[in-house]
Amino acid sequence: MEIVLAALVAAAVAVAVVLLIHRPGAVQAAAGTVATPERAAGGDSRPAGATREGIEEELVARRTEIARLEERLRAKDQSLGIQAGELDERERSLADRQRNLDHTREELKEAKRDQIRELERVAGLSAAQAKQIMMRELEDELRHDSARLVRQVEEETRRDADRRVRSILSTVMQRVASGHAVETTVSVVELKSDELKGRIIGREGRNIRSLETLTGIDFIIDDTPGAVLLSGFDGVRREIARLTLERLLQDGRIHPARIEEAYHQAKSEIDQHIARAALMHDIGKAVSHETEGPHALVGGELARRYKETEGVAHAMESHHNEVEPQTVEAVIVQIVDALSGARPGARGESLEQYVKRLHELEAIATRHAGVEKVYAMHAGREIRVIVHPEEIDDDEAALLSHRIARDVEKELEYPGQIKVTVIRESRATDYAK
């Protein structure tokens, strides 16, 4: 681009020089033409020689200027030539450098290919196989790290939960223990008159000592009008003491021999009530198809119809909280019903459904890699998984138990919880010869 501009400048200068060279003649003609009218008018007194000298001087000055311009043009042309040569040389240098870079790049690629081929020959593996091995090792390392992290989080969660539970329980016991103890550890026996308090105490306190010794309950006789307080943590003993005292007050005879007799009668009655209520608490299920309503209420009405005691009927109808429990027998029947129902396999589940659930549990655990044998135990409440020790390490065993537990949660419906135990056995064998 610079060369083109220089050529244009040189052409413009050449045109200017040509114009200047031809201009003296025109100047002379113009001078002559102008001088004639002036002379005709008689107004020019300068001689013709002086005018010619001035023109010649101007021509000399112009020629000098043109020579200087030509010199500058030649210098500029030489400079442009030098710059053009330098640019050409620079272009050739850059081209050579680019060719050298391309050649070096190709040599590096070839050297890398040779190195990979040599590594494959020495290792006996291809690049893809080596990559797979590296990825597998990285995956195993990440799996071990995640297993350690899972165990660490579980231990920290267990410790934190235990600490928080202890804190909550201690706070609850501190705040509500006293009020709860007063409500649940005291029974009241109404008296017709305060004169009966002296008879209950007996001569030198022998009657009250006999009552407390037999029942294991504290009899509190104070200024409370018309009442005796029975205090003790054992609800059954407290109920036996209450029945014993009520029998004595009804009979009117209060002495140690009669106290012992009344105690044994009350204890036998309580035992019979609990046994009968526990035995017949679900009898309403047998007639629930004939009578509408929950089987507990149906069973209670059926017991009253056939002259069972009110204590037995109440325990039967309240064992599922359709009616609020009011007696010790009712609470005991609730407890034993819950304990009986918690036993694995106690609820009414058909044999086909039970076997199907066991098979599903075993199938879920068996489909995982590395599993050798699976056993569903304790009526489906526990799965024991035996793995191949050469395929599953300790960290993988921990992760496997979590995966099986999550799959069981997603795919099955079951009451309570199912324990998943992964067993990995390592054996070392040698022979003495």
Secondary structure by P-SEA (a helix, b strand, c coil): caaaaaaaaaaaaaaaaaaaaaaaaaaaaaaaaaaaaaaaaccccccaaaaaaaaaaaaaaaaaaaaaaaaaaaaaaaaaaaaaaaaaaaaaaaaaaaaaaaaaaaaaaaaaaaaaaaaaaaacccaaaaaaaaaaaaaaaaaaaaaaaaaaaaaaaaaaaaaaaaaaaaaaaaccaaaaaaaccbbbbbbcccccccccccccaaaaaaaaaaacbbbbbcccccccccccccaaaaaaaaaaaaaaaaaccccaaaaaaaaaaaaaaaaaaaaaaaacccccccccccccccaaaaaaaaaaaacccaaaaaaaaccccccccccaaaaaaaaaaaaaaaccccccccaaaaaaaaaaaaaaaaaccccccccccccccbbbbbcccccccaaaaaaaaaaaaaaaaaccccccbbbbbbbbbbbbbbbcc
